[in-house]
Amino acid sequence: MFHKIILTVSLLLLSLSASANDYIGKWQTINDDTNKAQSLVTIWEENGKLKGRIDELLKPESKGSLCDKCKGELKNKKIEGMTFIWDMSKDGNNYDDGKILDPASGKIYSANMKLIEGGSKLKVRGYIGFSLLGRTQVWVKAP
């Protein structure tokens, strides 16, 4: 009887913990000012770390936009199709120690991610230095 209880509790705890698969997939980024979907992105795992790509900019006037403020190899590259999240490492149920590019400013920030609301939303934080100095967006799992 005791073994069955331990097994049940263990299975319950495993089902509550987030895995990379819960992060992987399509997400809608939400504009901070308008609260409307801004882009569709894909998150995938590569070599044990998460990466993210901007698949589609949803505002018609943004289609075909270039990252004119980016530096280095990303300068003047199309934003659609661009990898803008990389090196996100698993940290418990969350991901941390990654990088995120803001194509609007061309700046690269440290980043972390956390699933919220049962995995239907993704809290993404970009910051400089300490996580206290930054900005958070909440993305929605794409249908």
C-alpha atoms as a printed R data frame, in Angstrom:
    type eleno elety resid chain resno      x      y       z
1   ATOM     1    CA   MET     A     1  0.000  0.000   0.000
2   ATOM     2    CA   PHE     A     2  2.791  2.437   0.947
3   ATOM     3    CA   HIS     A     3  4.564  1.758  -2.363
4   ATOM     4    CA   LYS     A     4  1.388  2.594  -4.309
5   ATOM     5    CA   ILE     A     5  1.093  5.933  -2.489
6   ATOM     6    CA   ILE     A     6  4.733  6.783  -3.219
7   ATOM     7    CA   LEU     A     7  4.276  5.821  -6.876
8   ATOM     8    CA   THR     A     8  1.099  7.906  -7.193
9   ATOM     9    CA   VAL     A     9  2.704 10.959  -5.576
10  ATOM    10    CA   SER     A    10  5.801 10.575  -7.785
11  ATOM    11    CA   LEU     A    11  3.713 10.389 -10.954
12  ATOM    12    CA   LEU     A    12  1.695 13.421  -9.865
13  ATOM    13    CA   LEU     A    13  4.851 15.448  -9.230
14  ATOM    14    CA   LEU     A    14  6.295 14.425 -12.598
15  ATOM    15    CA   SER     A    15  3.143 15.538 -14.379
16  ATOM    16    CA   LEU     A    16  3.310 18.942 -12.654
17  ATOM    17    CA   SER     A    17  6.909 19.665 -13.600
18  ATOM    18    CA   ALA     A    18  7.474 21.465 -16.887
19  ATOM    19    CA   SER     A    19  9.601 19.887 -19.579
20  ATOM    20    CA   ALA     A    20 11.233 21.384 -22.648
21  ATOM    21    CA   ASN     A    21  8.329 19.983 -24.664
22  ATOM    22    CA   ASP     A    22  5.961 22.384 -22.870
23  ATOM    23    CA   TYR     A    23  8.040 25.329 -24.131
24  ATOM    24    CA   ILE     A    24  8.522 23.977 -27.646
25  ATOM    25    CA   GLY     A    25  6.075 25.094 -30.301
26  ATOM    26    CA   LYS     A    26  4.398 28.191 -31.707
27  ATOM    27    CA   TRP     A    27  3.736 31.282 -29.595
28  ATOM    28    CA   GLN     A    28  2.090 34.631 -30.261
29  ATOM    29    CA   THR     A    29  4.065 37.590 -28.960
30  ATOM    30    CA   ILE     A    30  1.840 40.301 -27.535
31  ATOM    31    CA   ASN     A    31  2.473 44.036 -27.984
32  ATOM    32    CA   ASP     A    32  2.919 45.770 -24.616
33  ATOM    33    CA   ASP     A    33  0.979 48.878 -25.655
34  ATOM    34    CA   THR     A    34 -1.898 47.483 -27.749
35  ATOM    35    CA   ASN     A    35 -2.193 44.067 -26.048
36  ATOM    36    CA   LYS     A    36 -2.609 42.547 -29.540
37  ATOM    37    CA   ALA     A    37 -0.682 39.716 -31.180
38  ATOM    38    CA   GLN     A    38  2.445 41.132 -32.800
39  ATOM    39    CA   SER     A    39  4.219 38.103 -34.242
40  ATOM    40    CA   LEU     A    40  4.295 34.323 -34.394
41  ATOM    41    CA   VAL     A    41  7.438 32.665 -33.104
42  ATOM    42    CA   THR     A    42  8.649 29.098 -32.877
43  ATOM    43    CA   ILE     A    43 10.650 27.786 -29.933
44  ATOM    44    CA   TRP     A    44 12.668 24.593 -30.354
45  ATOM    45    CA   GLU     A    45 15.378 22.663 -28.547
46  ATOM    46    CA   GLU     A    46 18.850 22.289 -30.001
47  ATOM    47    CA   ASN     A    47 21.777 20.691 -28.153
48  ATOM    48    CA   GLY     A    48 19.852 20.822 -24.852
49  ATOM    49    CA   LYS     A    49 19.097 24.559 -25.102
50  ATOM    50    CA   LEU     A    50 16.083 26.449 -26.356
51  ATOM    51    CA   LYS     A    51 16.111 28.774 -29.350
52  ATOM    52    CA   GLY     A    52 13.423 30.990 -30.834
53  ATOM    53    CA   ARG     A    53 12.712 32.219 -34.369
54  ATOM    54    CA   ILE     A    54 10.367 34.937 -35.589
55  ATOM    55    CA   ASP     A    55  8.204 33.179 -38.167
56  ATOM    56    CA   GLU     A    56  5.764 35.934 -39.048
57  ATOM    57    CA   LEU     A    57  5.190 39.606 -38.284
58  ATOM    58    CA   LEU     A    58  1.419 40.081 -38.021
59  ATOM    59    CA   LYS     A    59  1.112 43.783 -38.852
60  ATOM    60    CA   PRO     A    60  0.936 44.133 -42.664
61  ATOM    61    CA   GLU     A    61  3.211 47.195 -42.619
62  ATOM    62    CA   SER     A    62  5.887 45.147 -40.808
63  ATOM    63    CA   LYS     A    63  6.111 42.413 -43.458
64  ATOM    64    CA   GLY     A    64  9.550 42.297 -45.043
65  ATOM    65    CA   SER     A    65 11.093 44.495 -42.334
66  ATOM    66    CA   LEU     A    66 14.851 44.400 -41.926
67  ATOM    67    CA   CYS     A    67 16.776 44.564 -38.671
68  ATOM    68    CA   ASP     A    68 18.445 47.848 -39.619
69  ATOM    69    CA   LYS     A    69 19.493 48.590 -36.003
70  ATOM    70    CA   CYS     A    70 21.098 45.181 -35.493
71  ATOM    71    CA   LYS     A    71 24.848 44.812 -35.460
72  ATOM    72    CA   GLY     A    72 27.164 42.235 -36.999
73  ATOM    73    CA   GLU     A    73 25.792 39.399 -39.101
74  ATOM    74    CA   LEU     A    74 22.162 40.327 -38.294
75  ATOM    75    CA   LYS     A    75 22.466 43.871 -39.689
76  ATOM    76    CA   ASN     A    76 19.862 44.454 -42.418
77  ATOM    77    CA   LYS     A    77 18.648 40.828 -42.292
78  ATOM    78    CA   LYS     A    78 14.947 40.056 -42.613
79  ATOM    79    CA   ILE     A    79 13.261 39.901 -39.219
80  ATOM    80    CA   GLU     A    80 10.934 37.128 -40.367
81  ATOM    81    CA   GLY     A    81 12.949 33.916 -40.178
82  ATOM    82    CA   MET     A    82 15.484 35.414 -37.757
83  ATOM    83    CA   THR     A    83 16.661 33.482 -34.693
84  ATOM    84    CA   PHE     A    84 16.179 35.966 -31.869
85  ATOM    85    CA   ILE     A    85 16.410 33.721 -28.776
86  ATOM    86    CA   TRP     A    86 19.351 31.425 -28.059
87  ATOM    87    CA   ASP     A    87 21.241 29.606 -25.286
88  ATOM    88    CA   MET     A    88 18.231 29.223 -22.964
89  ATOM    89    CA   SER     A    89 19.321 26.642 -20.374
90  ATOM    90    CA   LYS     A    90 17.001 24.597 -18.203
91  ATOM    91    CA   ASP     A    91 16.876 25.790 -14.590
92  ATOM    92    CA   GLY     A    92 14.385 23.645 -12.678
93  ATOM    93    CA   ASN     A    93 11.040 24.144 -14.442
94  ATOM    94    CA   ASN     A    94 12.189 27.390 -16.076
95  ATOM    95    CA   TYR     A    95 14.802 28.451 -18.614
96  ATOM    96    CA   ASP     A    96 17.508 31.016 -17.875
97  ATOM    97    CA   ASP     A    97 20.930 32.345 -18.926
98  ATOM    98    CA   GLY     A    98 19.819 32.857 -22.514
99  ATOM    99    CA   LYS     A    99 19.904 35.807 -24.883
100 ATOM   100    CA   ILE     A   100 17.092 37.634 -26.662
101 ATOM   101    CA   LEU     A   101 17.320 40.172 -29.463
102 ATOM   102    CA   ASP     A   102 14.911 43.100 -29.687
103 ATOM   103    CA   PRO     A   103 14.763 43.697 -33.466
104 ATOM   104    CA   ALA     A   104 13.221 47.149 -32.936
105 ATOM   105    CA   SER     A   105 16.313 48.430 -31.106
106 ATOM   106    CA   GLY     A   106 18.912 45.936 -32.323
107 ATOM   107    CA   LYS     A   107 19.905 45.313 -28.688
108 ATOM   108    CA   ILE     A   108 20.650 41.913 -27.199
109 ATOM   109    CA   TYR     A   109 19.582 41.226 -23.616
110 ATOM   110    CA   SER     A   110 20.025 38.414 -21.111
111 ATOM   111    CA   ALA     A   111 16.793 36.441 -20.864
112 ATOM   112    CA   ASN     A   112 14.752 33.920 -18.942
113 ATOM   113    CA   MET     A   113 11.423 32.150 -19.528
114 ATOM   114    CA   LYS     A   114  8.758 30.680 -17.326
115 ATOM   115    CA   LEU     A   115  5.519 28.908 -18.202
116 ATOM   116    CA   ILE     A   116  2.437 30.348 -16.494
117 ATOM   117    CA   GLU     A   117 -1.289 29.635 -16.430
118 ATOM   118    CA   GLY     A   118 -0.858 25.907 -16.880
119 ATOM   119    CA   GLY     A   119  1.495 26.299 -19.837
120 ATOM   120    CA   SER     A   120 -0.920 28.334 -21.974
121 ATOM   121    CA   LYS     A   121  1.249 31.432 -21.541
122 ATOM   122    CA   LEU     A   122  4.979 32.080 -21.498
123 ATOM   123    CA   LYS     A   123  6.527 34.823 -19.380
124 ATOM   124    CA   VAL     A   124  9.648 36.070 -21.199
125 ATOM   125    CA   ARG     A   125 11.983 38.525 -19.473
126 ATOM   126    CA   GLY     A   126 14.832 40.402 -21.123
127 ATOM   127    CA   TYR     A   127 17.226 42.272 -18.868
128 ATOM   128    CA   ILE     A   128 20.596 43.947 -18.515
129 ATOM   129    CA   GLY     A   129 22.840 42.713 -15.718
130 ATOM   130    CA   PHE     A   130 20.332 41.696 -13.053
131 ATOM   131    CA   SER     A   131 16.847 40.396 -13.788
132 ATOM   132    CA   LEU     A   132 15.432 43.312 -11.787
133 ATOM   133    CA   LEU     A   133 16.443 45.733 -14.563
134 ATOM   134    CA   GLY     A   134 14.424 44.662 -17.570
135 ATOM   135    CA   ARG     A   135 11.124 44.136 -19.305
136 ATOM   136    CA   THR     A   136  8.702 41.226 -19.251
137 ATOM   137    CA   GLN     A   137  6.298 40.125 -21.966
138 ATOM   138    CA   VAL     A   138  3.660 37.423 -21.706
139 ATOM   139    CA   TRP     A   139  3.210 35.358 -24.852
140 ATOM   140    CA   VAL     A   140  0.250 33.135 -25.656
141 ATOM   141    CA   LYS     A   141  0.463 29.572 -27.000
142 ATOM   142    CA   ALA     A   142 -0.597 29.714 -30.646
143 ATOM   143    CA   PRO     A   143 -3.624 27.589 -31.598
